[in-house]
Amino acid sequence: MRADYLERDPGYSGGFKRLVLEGAVFTDARHLHFPTETAPGHAAISTGRLPSVHGIVANDWYDRAAATETYCMADQPYGIGPSHLDGPTLADGLKANDSRARVFAVSSKDRAAVPLGGRRPDLVLWFDRARGEFTTSSYYRRPAWLAAFNVRLKAAGLLPVKDGKVPSSVMATPALDRATADLVSELVGREDVGRGPSTDLLLVSFSGTDTIGHRFGTEAPEMFEQLRSVDRLLGRLMAEWGEASGGSLVLAFTSDHGAILAPEDPTGKAMGVKRLDWDAFGSGMEKILQKRWPAPHSWIVSNQVPHLFLNRSQAVSLGLDWTSFRRDAAKILSSMDGVGRVVVSDDIPSLGPGDPFAAVLHRSYRPDRSGDLYMIVAENYLLHDKVPGTSHGSIWPYDAHVPLVFWGRGVKAGRNGVSSAVVDLAPTLARFLGFEYPPGDGAAVRLEAFSEAR
């Protein structure tokens, strides 16, 4: 969700309107890492830390030892779980402070729900597209009431399964978030959320805006319809949560990433946005490397832009110095159309404060999981071949600038233009909840949000 979505439509009458009128709105909130993707973004929200600490460097990365792709939420023997998530989390900090506190996390994506829930949640649920129902893994408790909810969900026909999965055309509609909101309402009632023995922390992630953006773009009629739908859903849920908690409610609102305007949209066209075909871009990188170093096997063993993992064994077999090879490869790839810069990962720790990308690269780099090269896509280039859709993931403001709002009990309403970050959410919300969660690198407690000094 782009920051401007929060106030895009003067017709909002639900949750978005209440957040803007009654909340502490931080208008210059940013993500401090890249890629700006679902899993790293949710990990930043939940931990108040960056990938260099929480370890979720992308949705997927290459495991060099196993020579295979690794999914960020893969967790054996459970299937899905938080084993790749490092460092502290807000949810775990709350439980450490108060053993009676409870934590619940819900999303249509496992890579959103799992990092939000932390390591000791009471419940984590996500949507199984192949079955058309919400589920969990053996790492977590499966609530007895979930089966009956799924029966009703299927009977309603919101997200029907066809040919082994819910069709993309259905996923890219407001129905996805409507189902998620209905599940949240069910959970609040069944688990007596807001009426627990102590603080209940409920973490909800809506994924429909992302899915619709990928399919239709940021300025399409479908996006306006989606945002109006989320506005209504959030308004309904805020009313339900207020009633369930007896008014003892504080809410934080943000997003895992933004999105670039599509070049077919009037604003995107005025910005000069250029669309690049993903497959052609990837094959183009390989062709450039093969032209310089002809070899029998691919040089790029895993393309997870910005992470590029290279064929080290092949370089060694050809007698190439690994360090020199990577630096030369970085220079060659930097000349491609759509590439702003390519950095050798091993060089990131030595980048000085005069380098404009030093801070974000330092915060995004994990030696054990990052690629051999970091590719920074040039500004106003869109790596997404599905017209008229858009995407995200870059270092630039359109992907990093997102909403950040605090609302509810103890919040001082007003607009704040102070430079802020998504990693501010965890330590600030912790202060509202009555315990200290020390801010990490680049983070701060947003004291501007409090109605009284704390």
C-alpha positions as CSV (number, residue, x, y, z in Angstrom):
1,M,0.0,0.0,0.0
2,R,1.5,3.3,-1.2
3,A,1.4,6.2,1.3
4,D,-0.9,8.2,-0.9
5,Y,-3.6,5.5,-0.9
6,L,-4.6,6.4,2.6
7,E,-6.0,9.8,1.4
8,R,-6.5,9.1,-2.3
9,D,-10.3,9.0,-2.3
10,P,-12.4,11.8,-0.6
11,G,-15.2,9.3,-0.5
12,Y,-13.6,7.2,2.2
13,S,-16.0,6.9,5.1
14,G,-14.7,4.0,7.2
15,G,-11.3,3.0,8.7
16,F,-9.1,5.2,6.5
17,K,-11.2,8.3,7.3
18,R,-11.0,7.5,11.0
19,L,-7.2,6.9,10.9
20,V,-6.6,10.3,9.2
21,L,-9.0,12.3,11.3
22,E,-8.4,10.7,14.7
23,G,-4.9,9.2,14.4
24,A,-1.3,10.3,14.6
25,V,-0.3,10.3,10.9
26,F,3.3,10.2,10.0
27,T,3.5,11.4,6.4
28,D,7.2,10.7,5.7
29,A,7.5,7.1,6.8
30,R,9.8,4.8,4.9
31,H,11.2,1.3,4.8
32,L,15.0,1.4,5.3
33,H,15.8,-1.8,3.5
34,F,15.4,-3.5,0.2
35,P,14.1,-5.5,-1.5
36,T,10.8,-4.0,-0.6
37,E,8.9,-7.3,-0.6
38,T,6.2,-9.0,1.5
39,A,8.4,-11.0,3.8
40,P,11.2,-8.5,4.6
41,G,8.5,-5.8,5.0
42,H,6.5,-7.8,7.5
43,A,9.6,-8.8,9.3
44,A,10.5,-5.1,9.7
45,I,7.0,-4.4,11.0
46,S,7.1,-7.2,13.5
47,T,10.7,-6.9,14.7
48,G,11.5,-3.2,14.4
49,R,14.7,-4.4,12.9
50,L,16.2,-4.7,9.4
51,P,17.2,-7.8,7.3
52,S,20.8,-7.6,8.6
53,V,19.3,-8.5,12.0
54,H,16.0,-10.3,11.3
55,G,17.5,-12.4,8.5
56,I,14.6,-12.3,6.0
57,V,16.5,-10.8,3.1
58,A,13.8,-11.6,0.5
59,N,10.8,-13.8,-0.1
60,D,13.2,-16.4,-1.5
61,W,17.0,-16.8,-1.5
62,Y,19.6,-19.3,-2.6
63,D,21.0,-21.8,-0.1
64,R,24.6,-22.2,-1.3
65,A,25.2,-25.3,0.9
66,A,22.1,-27.1,-0.4
67,A,22.4,-25.6,-3.9
68,T,18.7,-24.9,-4.0
69,E,16.1,-22.1,-3.6
70,T,14.9,-21.5,0.0
71,Y,11.5,-20.1,0.8
72,C,11.5,-17.5,3.6
73,M,8.9,-19.3,5.7
74,A,10.0,-22.9,5.1
75,D,10.4,-24.6,8.4
76,Q,11.1,-28.4,8.7
77,P,9.5,-30.5,10.0
78,Y,6.5,-28.2,10.2
79,G,6.4,-27.1,6.6
80,I,5.8,-23.4,7.4
81,G,7.1,-21.6,10.5
82,P,9.4,-18.9,11.8
83,S,12.8,-20.8,11.9
84,H,14.4,-18.3,9.4
85,L,13.3,-15.3,11.5
86,D,16.2,-14.1,13.7
87,G,16.4,-11.5,16.4
88,P,13.6,-10.1,18.7
89,T,10.0,-9.6,17.8
90,L,7.3,-7.3,19.3
91,A,5.0,-10.3,19.9
92,D,7.7,-12.2,21.7
93,G,8.7,-9.2,23.7
94,L,5.1,-8.7,24.8
95,K,5.0,-12.3,26.0
96,A,8.3,-12.1,27.7
97,N,7.0,-9.0,29.6
98,D,3.6,-10.6,30.5
99,S,3.1,-14.3,30.4
100,R,-0.7,-13.8,30.3
101,A,-0.5,-11.8,27.1
102,R,-1.9,-13.4,23.9
103,V,-0.8,-13.1,20.3
104,F,-2.9,-13.7,17.1
105,A,-1.8,-13.2,13.5
106,V,-3.9,-13.5,10.3
107,S,-3.2,-12.9,6.6
108,S,-4.0,-14.4,3.3
109,K,-0.2,-14.9,2.9
110,D,1.9,-17.2,5.2
111,R,4.9,-14.9,4.6
112,A,2.9,-12.1,6.2
113,A,1.2,-13.9,9.1
114,V,4.2,-15.9,10.2
115,P,6.7,-13.1,10.9
116,L,4.0,-11.0,12.5
117,G,3.2,-13.8,15.0
118,G,6.7,-14.3,16.1
119,R,7.9,-17.6,17.8
120,R,5.3,-18.1,20.5
121,P,1.9,-17.0,19.2
122,D,-1.4,-18.4,20.3
123,L,-2.7,-18.6,16.8
124,V,-1.4,-17.9,13.2
125,L,-3.6,-18.4,10.2
126,W,-3.3,-17.9,6.4
127,F,-5.1,-18.7,3.2
128,D,-4.4,-22.0,1.3
129,R,-5.1,-21.1,-2.3
130,A,-5.1,-24.7,-3.4
131,R,-7.9,-25.7,-1.0
132,G,-9.7,-22.4,-0.9
133,E,-9.6,-22.2,2.9
134,F,-7.7,-20.7,5.8
135,T,-5.1,-23.0,7.4
136,T,-2.0,-23.2,9.6
137,S,0.9,-25.6,10.0
138,S,1.8,-28.1,12.7
139,Y,4.1,-25.5,14.3
140,Y,0.9,-23.8,15.5
141,R,-2.3,-24.6,17.2
142,R,-5.2,-25.4,14.9
143,P,-8.4,-24.0,16.4
144,A,-11.4,-26.3,16.6
145,W,-13.7,-23.6,15.2
146,L,-11.6,-23.1,11.9
147,A,-13.2,-26.1,10.1
148,A,-16.7,-24.7,10.5
149,F,-15.6,-21.3,9.4
150,N,-14.0,-22.8,6.2
151,V,-17.2,-24.6,5.4
152,R,-19.1,-21.4,5.5
153,L,-16.5,-19.6,3.5
154,K,-16.7,-22.2,0.7
155,A,-20.5,-22.1,0.8
156,A,-20.4,-18.4,0.3
157,G,-18.5,-18.8,-2.9
158,L,-16.2,-15.9,-2.3
159,L,-13.0,-17.7,-3.3
160,P,-13.9,-20.8,-5.3
161,V,-11.3,-23.4,-6.3
162,K,-11.0,-24.2,-10.0
163,D,-8.4,-26.5,-11.6
164,G,-6.6,-27.0,-8.4
165,K,-6.5,-23.4,-7.0
166,V,-8.4,-20.2,-6.6
167,P,-8.0,-18.4,-10.0
168,S,-5.8,-15.3,-10.2
169,S,-8.8,-13.4,-11.5
170,V,-10.6,-14.1,-8.2
171,M,-7.6,-13.5,-6.0
172,A,-7.2,-10.1,-7.5
173,T,-10.6,-8.8,-6.2
174,P,-11.8,-7.4,-2.9
175,A,-13.1,-10.9,-2.1
176,L,-9.7,-11.9,-0.7
177,D,-9.7,-9.2,2.0
178,R,-13.4,-9.7,2.7
179,A,-12.7,-13.3,3.5
180,T,-9.7,-12.3,5.7
181,A,-11.8,-9.7,7.6
182,D,-14.5,-12.3,8.1
183,L,-12.0,-14.7,9.6
184,V,-10.7,-11.9,11.9
185,S,-14.2,-11.3,13.1
186,E,-14.7,-15.0,13.8
187,L,-11.4,-15.2,15.6
188,V,-12.2,-12.2,17.8
189,G,-15.5,-13.8,18.9
190,R,-14.2,-17.4,19.3
191,E,-11.0,-16.5,21.1
192,D,-12.6,-13.6,23.2
193,V,-9.9,-11.3,21.9
194,G,-10.0,-8.0,23.9
195,R,-11.3,-9.9,26.9
196,G,-8.2,-11.9,27.8
197,P,-6.5,-11.9,31.2
198,S,-4.0,-9.2,30.0
199,T,-3.0,-7.6,26.7
200,D,-4.2,-9.2,23.5
201,L,-2.1,-8.4,20.4
202,L,-3.9,-9.0,17.1
203,L,-1.9,-8.6,13.9
204,V,-3.8,-8.5,10.6
205,S,-2.4,-8.2,7.1
206,F,-4.6,-7.6,4.1
207,S,-3.0,-8.8,0.8
208,G,-5.6,-7.9,-1.8
209,T,-4.2,-4.4,-2.5
210,D,-0.9,-6.0,-3.5
211,T,-2.5,-8.7,-5.7
212,I,-4.7,-6.1,-7.5
213,G,-1.8,-3.8,-8.0
214,H,0.2,-6.6,-9.7
215,R,-2.7,-7.3,-12.0
216,F,-4.2,-3.9,-12.7
217,G,-1.7,-1.2,-11.6
218,T,-2.0,1.6,-9.0
219,E,-4.4,3.9,-10.8
220,A,-6.9,1.4,-12.3
221,P,-10.6,1.5,-11.4
222,E,-10.1,-1.9,-9.7
223,M,-7.6,-0.4,-7.3
224,F,-10.0,2.4,-6.4
225,E,-12.7,-0.2,-5.7
226,Q,-10.3,-2.3,-3.6
227,L,-9.3,0.7,-1.5
228,R,-12.9,1.6,-0.8
229,S,-13.6,-2.0,0.2
230,V,-10.6,-2.1,2.6
231,D,-11.8,1.3,4.0
232,R,-15.2,-0.2,4.8
233,L,-13.7,-3.5,6.2
234,L,-11.3,-1.7,8.4
235,G,-14.0,0.6,9.7
236,R,-16.1,-2.4,10.6
237,L,-13.2,-4.2,12.3
238,M,-12.2,-1.0,14.3
239,A,-15.8,-0.8,15.6
240,E,-15.8,-4.5,16.5
241,W,-12.4,-4.2,18.2
242,G,-13.5,-1.2,20.2
243,E,-16.5,-3.0,21.5
244,A,-14.6,-6.2,22.3
245,S,-12.0,-4.3,24.2
246,G,-14.4,-1.9,26.0
247,G,-12.5,1.0,24.4
248,S,-9.1,-0.2,25.6
249,L,-7.7,-0.3,22.1
250,V,-4.6,1.1,20.3
251,L,-3.9,0.4,16.7
252,A,-0.9,0.8,14.4
253,F,-1.4,0.9,10.6
254,T,1.4,0.5,8.0
255,S,2.4,-1.4,4.9
256,D,5.1,-3.9,3.9
257,H,5.9,-1.9,0.7
258,G,4.6,0.5,-1.9
259,A,4.5,0.2,-5.7
260,I,5.7,2.0,-8.7
261,L,3.2,3.7,-11.1
262,A,2.7,1.8,-14.3
263,P,3.9,3.4,-17.5
264,E,0.5,3.0,-19.1
265,D,-1.1,5.2,-16.3
266,P,-1.1,9.0,-16.9
267,T,1.0,9.7,-13.9
268,G,3.5,6.9,-14.6
269,K,3.8,8.1,-18.2
270,A,4.5,11.7,-17.0
271,M,7.2,10.3,-14.7
272,G,8.8,8.5,-17.6
273,V,8.4,5.0,-16.1
274,K,9.8,2.2,-18.4
275,R,8.6,-1.3,-18.3
276,L,11.1,-4.2,-18.6
277,D,10.2,-7.8,-19.3
278,W,11.4,-9.9,-16.4
279,D,12.4,-13.0,-18.4
280,A,14.2,-10.9,-21.1
281,F,16.0,-8.9,-18.4
282,G,17.2,-12.1,-16.7
283,S,18.4,-13.7,-20.0
284,G,20.0,-10.5,-20.9
285,M,22.2,-10.6,-17.8
286,E,23.3,-14.1,-18.6
287,K,24.1,-13.3,-22.2
288,I,26.3,-10.4,-21.1
289,L,28.2,-12.6,-18.7
290,Q,28.6,-15.4,-21.2
291,K,29.9,-13.0,-23.8
292,R,32.6,-11.9,-21.4
293,W,33.3,-15.4,-20.0
294,P,32.0,-18.2,-22.3
295,A,31.2,-21.2,-20.2
296,P,29.2,-24.4,-20.5
297,H,26.8,-23.6,-17.6
298,S,24.8,-20.6,-16.5
299,W,26.7,-17.9,-14.6
300,I,23.6,-16.9,-12.7
301,V,22.5,-19.8,-10.6
302,S,19.7,-17.9,-8.9
303,N,18.1,-14.6,-10.0
304,Q,16.3,-13.1,-7.0
305,V,16.8,-9.4,-7.9
306,P,18.3,-7.6,-6.1
307,H,20.1,-10.8,-5.1
308,L,22.2,-12.4,-7.8
309,F,23.9,-15.7,-6.9
310,L,26.7,-16.7,-9.2
311,N,28.3,-20.0,-10.2
312,R,31.4,-20.0,-8.0
313,S,32.5,-23.6,-8.9
314,Q,32.4,-22.7,-12.6
315,A,34.6,-19.6,-12.0
316,V,37.1,-21.7,-10.0
317,S,37.2,-24.4,-12.7
318,L,38.0,-21.7,-15.3
319,G,40.8,-20.3,-13.2
320,L,39.1,-17.1,-12.4
321,D,39.8,-15.2,-9.2
322,W,36.4,-15.1,-7.4
323,T,36.8,-11.6,-6.0
324,S,38.0,-10.1,-9.3
325,F,35.4,-12.0,-11.3
326,R,32.5,-10.6,-9.2
327,R,33.8,-7.1,-9.4
328,D,34.2,-7.3,-13.1
329,A,30.7,-8.9,-13.4
330,A,29.3,-6.0,-11.4
331,K,30.8,-3.4,-13.7
332,I,29.6,-5.2,-16.8
333,L,26.0,-5.7,-15.5
334,S,25.9,-2.0,-14.4
335,S,25.9,-1.0,-18.0
336,M,22.5,-2.7,-18.7
337,D,19.4,-0.7,-19.5
338,G,17.4,-0.4,-16.3
339,V,20.3,-1.0,-13.9
340,G,21.3,1.8,-11.6
341,R,24.2,0.0,-9.9
342,V,25.6,-3.4,-9.0
343,V,27.5,-3.9,-5.8
344,V,29.7,-6.9,-4.8
345,S,28.1,-8.1,-1.5
346,D,31.5,-8.5,0.2
347,D,32.2,-4.8,-0.4
348,I,29.1,-3.6,1.4
349,P,30.6,-3.5,4.9
350,S,33.3,-1.2,3.7
351,L,31.0,1.3,2.0
352,G,31.4,4.7,3.7
353,P,28.9,7.4,4.7
354,G,29.6,9.3,1.5
355,D,28.0,6.5,-0.6
356,P,24.3,7.3,-1.2
357,F,23.3,3.7,-0.9
358,A,25.6,2.7,2.0
359,A,23.0,2.8,4.8
360,V,20.3,0.8,3.0
361,L,22.8,-1.8,1.8
362,H,24.3,-2.2,5.3
363,R,20.9,-2.7,6.7
364,S,19.8,-5.2,4.0
365,Y,22.9,-7.4,3.9
366,R,23.3,-10.8,5.5
367,P,26.5,-12.6,4.5
368,D,24.9,-16.1,4.9
369,R,21.8,-15.3,2.8
370,S,22.4,-12.3,0.5
371,G,23.4,-12.8,-3.1
372,D,27.0,-12.5,-4.4
373,L,25.9,-9.3,-6.1
374,Y,23.3,-6.7,-5.2
375,M,21.6,-5.2,-8.2
376,I,19.9,-1.8,-7.7
377,V,17.3,-1.3,-10.4
378,A,17.4,2.2,-11.9
379,E,14.8,4.7,-10.7
380,N,11.5,4.7,-12.7
381,Y,12.1,1.2,-14.2
382,L,9.5,-1.4,-13.7
383,L,10.5,-5.1,-13.8
384,H,7.1,-6.6,-14.5
385,D,5.9,-7.8,-17.9
386,K,2.1,-8.1,-17.2
387,V,0.5,-5.0,-18.7
388,P,-1.2,-3.0,-17.1
389,G,0.0,-4.4,-13.7
390,T,2.8,-3.1,-11.6
391,S,5.3,-4.3,-9.0
392,H,7.7,-3.3,-6.2
393,G,10.9,-4.3,-4.6
394,S,13.2,-1.4,-5.4
395,I,15.2,1.0,-3.2
396,W,13.3,4.1,-4.5
397,P,10.6,6.2,-2.6
398,Y,7.6,4.9,-4.6
399,D,8.3,1.4,-3.1
400,A,9.7,2.5,0.3
401,H,7.2,5.3,1.2
402,V,4.2,3.8,3.1
403,P,1.6,4.9,5.6
404,L,2.4,4.9,9.3
405,V,-0.5,5.8,11.7
406,F,-1.2,5.3,15.4
407,W,-4.8,5.5,16.5
408,G,-6.8,4.8,19.7
409,R,-6.3,5.1,23.4
410,G,-3.6,7.5,24.4
411,V,-2.9,8.7,20.9
412,K,-2.5,12.3,20.0
413,A,-4.2,13.0,16.8
414,G,-2.4,15.1,14.1
415,R,-0.2,15.1,11.1
416,N,3.6,14.7,11.6
417,G,6.0,15.4,8.8
418,V,9.1,14.2,10.8
419,S,11.3,11.7,9.0
420,S,10.1,8.3,10.3
421,A,10.4,4.6,9.5
422,V,8.4,1.5,9.6
423,V,10.8,0.0,12.1
424,D,9.5,2.8,14.5
425,L,6.2,0.9,14.8
426,A,7.3,-1.9,17.1
427,P,9.0,0.2,19.8
428,T,6.3,2.8,19.7
429,L,3.4,0.3,20.0
430,A,5.3,-1.4,22.8
431,R,5.4,1.8,24.7
432,F,1.6,2.1,24.3
433,L,1.3,-1.4,25.6
434,G,3.3,-0.6,28.7
435,F,6.6,-2.2,28.1
436,E,10.0,-1.2,26.6
437,Y,11.1,-2.7,23.3
438,P,14.5,-1.1,22.5
439,P,14.6,0.5,19.1
440,G,17.0,-1.1,16.6
441,D,19.2,0.5,14.0
442,G,17.4,3.4,12.3
443,A,14.4,3.1,14.6
444,A,12.9,5.4,17.3
445,V,9.9,5.6,19.6
446,R,7.6,8.1,17.9
447,L,6.9,10.3,20.9
448,E,4.9,12.6,18.7
449,A,2.1,10.0,18.7
450,F,1.4,10.2,22.5
451,S,-1.2,12.4,24.1
452,E,0.9,12.5,27.3
453,A,4.6,12.3,27.8
454,R,5.9,8.7,28.2
